[in-house]
Amino acid sequence: MDLHQKIRTLPTQPGCYLYKNADGEVIYVGKAKNLRARVRSYFLEASQANAKTGSLMREAVDVEYITVANEHEALALENNLIKQKKPRFNILLRDDKTYPYIKLTMNDRYPKVFVTRRLRKDGGAYYGPYFPGNLAYRLVDLIHRSFLIPSCKVDLSRYHPRACLQYYIKRCLGPCLEGLTTPETYRETIRDVQLFLEGRPNELEQVLTKRMEAAAEAEQFETAARLRDQIVTVHQMQDKQRMAGTDNEDADVFGYHFENEMLAVNLFHMRSGKIVDRRDFFWEDLPESASDAVTEAVAELDELEALPRIEPDPAAAAPEIGEGIPVVQHSAVSELGATFSASVFFSALLKQLYLDQTYVPRSILVPVEFPDRALLAEALTGRTGKRIEILAPQRGEKRSLVDLVCQNAKQSYDQRFRVLQPGMKAIQEALQDALTLEELPRRIECFDISHIQGAETVASMVVWEDGAMKKSDYRKFQVKTVTGVDDFASMREVIQRRYKRLQEDKKPFPSLILIDGGLGQLHAAYSALEEIGVTLQPLASIAKREEIIYVYGQENEPVVLDRRSPVLHLMQKIRDESHRFAVTYHRKRRQMRDRDSELLSIPGVGPRTRQRLIEHFGSVRGIRQAGPDALTAVVNSATAEKIRNYFAAEASGKAVLPVLNEAS
C-alpha cells in the first residue's frame, strides 16, 4: 500500500503520526485532533511550496499513527516520541544544562539525603529543581548540620562495628551503629526534613517547639539544644525568603533572537519575585530541524478553534503581538525559502521543557502567542495540581521583562555566533578576495526597486563607506520612463541616471555597485553602464533567498559564502538597508497617490485646488473636519459645498471611492 492509499485509511480520531523514510527511521512526529485531515494536509500544493515540507515529503515513504482518547494525551505522547525518536525534522531541545534536586531515599530503613540531577521512579522523594545550582548543595549541608541526616555511602541496611567521623563531629545521628539512634527517632527527623524541604516552616516550627519543650522537661538538655538550633535555622530561612522579594511569584521568562538561520533563546528563572538564574539554548541548523512554520500553525488553529479545514498558506506570517519589541522578529524567511515561526517554535520548546518536569512555575512568559498555549497550560495544570499560566504579554511590566530577556538573547547570540567577528579591514580584504576586486572596497552603493503591480515604481540607493552606512549620501529615485511591471528596465533607468550624473560632475565612482536581485537585474545594470561608456566598473548582485552573489563577468561561477561569513553578513546588511529605504519611499509615494486620488474624485476639485487645500489644512482628515467658513476661506462657496457633500456622503457609505489595486 503506497503512502497516498494509506492516508485514506487513517482514522479521524486524535493521536500522533510518525513519518518514516526508506530506511525505516522516524523523521517527523506530529500530533493531531484529526489524524486523517492533518496528514492529508501535507500533500496540498500550498504545503509543498514550503522548502522544509517539500523535503520532508520527498523523504517520507511511510506513515504510522497512534490513536489516543483526547488532545491532552496526544500532547504528552508527542513529547515522549520526539524525545525518544529524535526525528530530524522536529525541533529538538539541545541543552546539556540540568538543575539539581534534593533526594530523600525513602525506601531505605535509614533514608539519606543528597543532591542529584536525575529523576528516577525508585520510590525516593525529590525536591527542586533549585536555582542557582549551588543552592541545593547549601541546603543539603544545612540539613547535615541542623537535622543530622547523612549523605554518606555507608550501607545502612546493617550495623557496623564503629561510627564514622561524621557522627563524632555532630553531623550525623549515627544510624550505622546499633544503639546510637532508633528507627522511630530517625523517621521523626526525616519528617522534619520533609516539612523543611516542602516549604512548611510554620508547621515545622510548631513540631520542633513542642519536642524541645518535652525534651527540656525530661532534662534531655542536649536534645533540647539541638532542637532549639533547628528552630533558629528555620527562622533564618524564613527571613531570607522574605528578603528575596515581595510578590513571591515564581515565573520562567523566555526571549529569543533569530538571524541567519541561527537562533538563541534565553530562559530566566524567577523565584519569589527575583531572577535567580538563566539558561541559554542555541540552534544552528533550523531549516533542517524546525517544524513547518505555516502548515503546523494553521492546522493547530483549525483544531483548537474547531474551524473548517483550510489550505495552509506558506506566505502567511507568524502571529504578531504588537510593536515596540527591539530585538526580535516573529517570523523570518530563511535562505531556503522556509519560514521560521517563533510561535511554532515555542509551542514545541515548552512541551519538551515542562511536560516531564516535577516542578513547573505558576507563570511562564513567552514573547509570542502560539496556537496550543491554552491546551498546554491546561495539561500542565492537570499534571501539577495547581493553576499554571502561559502568557504572551503585550504591555506593562511583564512585557518589559520579556523584552529584557530578548535583549539578553541578542547578547547571547552575538557571543555564540559572532565571537570571532574580524575587524572591518579584515572583512574588506575578505570581500576583495571573494569578489576578485582590484582594490580594497572603500565605498559600496546598493540599489533596489520597489512597486506594487508596476504602480508608483521607485528606487533607492544606499551607501556603505569605510565600515558604516553613510545616510547623508542616500538617494531616492522616481522611475519616470517605465510603465507596468519591468524591474529590469527600471534598474537600467536608475543606474544610468545615477552614473551619468557622476560622469558629468566628474565625481569618482564607488568601489562596488551592488544590485538587489539576480542575473536579470545585474545584466540590466551593466547595459546601463555600457551605454554611458563605463565597462570596467565592479558590479555585483545578491539574490534573495539563495543569498548567492553574482559578479559581472563571472556569472557562471557565482560566489556562495558560508552563511556565518562576515562578508555575507555585510552584503546582507547593505542589501536589507537598501530594501528598507526603497519600501519606505514607495509607501510615502503611495500615500500621496491615495490622497490625491480621493481629492481629485470630488467634482470641481482639480490639481491646483487640491494643492491649496492640502497646504491649508495639512491632510485629507483636516479637510474632512473643516467647517463651511474654513472651506470658503480657500475655495469658493460652490466648491466648498461639493466638498462637504462628498464627505457627508462618504460618512453615510454612499460615496463612490476610487478603487486602488494593491498587492503585497
NUDO-661724 format. One record per residue (C-alpha): x negated, y negated, z negated. Coordinates in steps of 0.05 Angstrom, whole numbers, plus 5000, padded with zeros to 4 digits. Layout:
<nodes>
XYZ ...
</nodes>
This chain:
<nodes>
500050005000 496949335021 496948724977 503048385010 507249015002 505149094930 507148384913 514248524937 514649084885 512448644826 517748534772 520647854756 519147934682 513947534642 506947824640 499747774663 496847924732 489748144749 486748034818 481348544837 476048544892 473749124936 469149374881 474849424832 472348834790 477448374759 476147684790 482047294763 487147344706 493346924701 499946924663 506946804689 514046744667 516047074733 510547534758 513047624829 514146884841 507446684813 503347194851 507147044915 505546304909 498146454922 499846644994 503145985011 499445565063 499044975015 495445414964 490745685017 488644975035 485144934968 477945184975 477945574910 484645914922 482646084993 476146424970 479946794915 484947074963 479547265013 476247694960 482547984928 484648664954 489048894897 493248624840 495148954775 500148704724 502248804652 509348614632 510848334563 517148114526 516247354529 511546774545 508246774476 505947494486 503547324556 499446734528 495947184478 494847744528 491947274580 486947014529 484847724509 484047954581 479847344601 475147454542 474748204556 474048204632 470447524641 473247414712 469046914750 474946524778 477546354708 474945804663 470346164614 468545894546 461045834545 458745664475 453546004431 455145584370 459445914318 461245654249 460446054185 465646374140 465146594067 466847324058 469147703996 468248454004 474948613971 474649363986 468449463942 469049653869 465049033853 466248533910 460548093933 460547413966 456347194024 456246784088 457947104155 459346864226 463147484247 470447634231 471948374224 478148754206 474749104147 479348914090 474948334068 477547644052 474847094098 474946354084 473045804133 470345614182 466145094146 463744444177 457944304176 455044994175 450744894113 456944744072 458545494069 451545644041 452245093989 458945363966 456246073961 450345813919 455345443875 459346093866 452946453845 451245923794 458245803766 462046453775 456046933774 458447343834 452547673870 450847693944 445048183939 444348823980 444249273919 449049863924 454349713871 458250363883 453750673830 450050433768 442550313767 437450413711 435949673703 438748993723 435448553776 432447863767 439047513784 442147763720 436547513677 436646803708 444246793696 446446823768 450047493764 454847863717 450548493723 455348993754 449349423775 448149643703 453250003661 455849613601 453948913623 460948773651 467449153664 471449233729 477248843696 472848253677 469548253745 476248273782 478647693739 472647283762 473847473834 480947203828 477946553802 473346523863 479346643909 483146053877 476845633886 476045803959 483445743975 483345023951 487845113890 483744733838 489544543791 491745263783 484545493773 483244953721 489245183681 487045903682 479845733662 482145273606 486545803574 480946313580 475845823550 480345673490 481546413478 474046553480 472645983432 477946243383 474646933387 467846593373 465246823441 461646173450 457046373508 463146593548 466845943529 460845523551 460545883618 468045763629 467045033610 461644963663 466345263714 471644753697 466544193706 464744483774 472044473795 472643743773 466443553813 469143893876 475743523868 472142853862 468042983925 474343153964 477842523941 471842113964 471842444033 478042084059 484741814040 489342124092 486642834082 488143004154 484743594188 484143504263 480043714323 478843164375 476743314447 473542874500 470243024567 466242744625 466443054695 461642854751 458343204810 461743874795 458743874725 462743804661 461143614590 466243704534 465443444463 469443704404 469443314339 471743664276 475343214226 476443494156 480043094102 480142494148 472642484161 468542714220 464143274193 461243604256 461443634332 460644154386 458144084457 460444504516 457544484586 459744774654 455244704715 458945114768 466244934762 468345044835 466845784829 469745904759 475245384750 482545554754 486445304814 487744594792 494044494831 497445164841 496845334768 499244654743 505244644789 507045354772 506445234697 511044634702 516045054742 516245584689 516545144628 521944694655 525845264689 526044884755 526945194824 520445424856 516844904898 510844994942 504244784910 501244134937 493644154939 493443394945 497243284880 493542924825 492943154754 497842854704 495942144685 496341884613 495341154623 489840654639 484140394598 480141034589 472940824602 469141444619 473642004644 477242204707 483542624701 482342954768 476642934817 475543214886 469743694890 464643784945 468344394968 475044044973 477744364910 480843914857 478443914786 484343824739 482943644667 490043864648 489044574674 482044594644 484244404574 490044894577 485045464588 479945204539 484645114480 487445814488 480546124484 478445684426 484345764380 488546384394 483546844358 481746364301 483946484230 483845734215 486945214261 487344474241 494244164237 492643664293 489043774359 487943144401 486443214475 485042674528 490242934578 497243234578 497643954602 503644384622 503844914567 501744454510 508344564472 508245314484 501045364457 502744944396 508845384382 504546014389 499245734341 504645524292 507446224292 500546534281 498346074225 504945984189 504145224188 506244684238 500744564290 501043944334 497343884400 497643154421 495342744481 495642044450 496241454497 495340874449 493640694378 488340954331 488741674356 487641444428 481641034405 478841654371 479642064435 476241514475 470441524425 469642274436 469942164512 464241654506 460242164467 461642684521 458842194572 452442144530 452142894524 452842954599 447142464610 442642824561 444043504591 444143364665 440142714672 434742834620 429542874675 432142274714 426041994750 424341264757 427140844813 420540834851 420341594850 427541614876 425841124932 419841554951 424242184950 429441834993 424041615042 421542335046 428542645052 430742185109 423742135141 423641375137 417440995159 417440535099 419840545027 427340365026 428039694991 434939495017 440839925038 447139645070 453140115069 459640055110 466540345101 473240265138 480040235104 487040215132 494040525128 496140845193 492040335231 495339735196 491139195163 484639525182 478839235142 471539405130 466739295072 459239225067 455739325000 448339224987 443439614944 436839264935 430839444892 434539924847 441139554836 447539354872 446938634897 454138384894 452437684919 450837994987 457238394993 461338245056 468638365077 470838435149 477638395180 477738835242 480238395300 479438775366 482139465347 489439655345 492140305317 488140855283 481040845311 475640875257 470140955308 471940315346 472939945281 466040155256 463039955324 466039255319 463839135247 456739375257 455938965320 458638325287 454238405226 447538535260 448638075319 449437525268 442937735234 439437715302 441937015317 439836765248 433137135255 434037485188 430838155171 434738795179 435539275119 431139875107 437040335119 444140255145 448740765112 455540945141 461141255101 463341815147 461042375193 457742435260 463242045297 462241425254 454641505258 454641505334 459540925337 454840515293 448840685336 452440495400 454039815370 446639705352 444539945421 449039425454 445238865419 438439175435 436839485368 434540205376 429440335321 433640155261 434040725209 441240955208 444741505168 451641725146 454142115087 460242555098 465542605045 466843285011 460943635044 456243095018 451643225078 447142665102 446442575177 440442175202 441041895272 436242275318 436342875272 443643065275 442143795289 438443835222 442843485171 439843345102 443043785049 440743564980 441743934915 447943664880 443743484820 438743094863 437842364841 437242184915 444242474928 446942124866 444141454892 447341554961 453941754929 453741144884 452740674942 458041024985 463141024928 461940284916 463040134990 469540534989 471940174926 470439484956 473939665022 480139934987 480539314942 480338845002 485339275041 490239244983 489638494979 490938435054 496838905049 499838494992 499137875034 502538225093 508238475049 509237785020 509037455088 513937975117 519037835064 519037075070 518837085146 525037515148 529136945118 532736545174 529835855182 523136025148 517236025195 509736065182 508935335163 514935345116 512435995085 505635685073 508635065040 513035494995 507235944974 502635354960 508035004918 510935594879 504836064880 508536704894 514937014921 517337114849 516536364837 520736214899 526036724877 526636394809 526635674835 533035264828 536334844883 532834204863 525934534863 527034834932 529534184963 523133854939 519434294990 524534445045 530934135069 537534295035 539934765091 533635185088 533935175012 541035445014 538936005062 533236195015 537836214955 543036614992 537737115015 535037254945 542137274917 543937804968 537438174953 539238194879 546038484895 542839004941 545638715006 539238425035 536038785093 528638815075 523238965126 521039685128 513739785112 510840435138 505440655088 501541285079 496341455029 
</nodes>
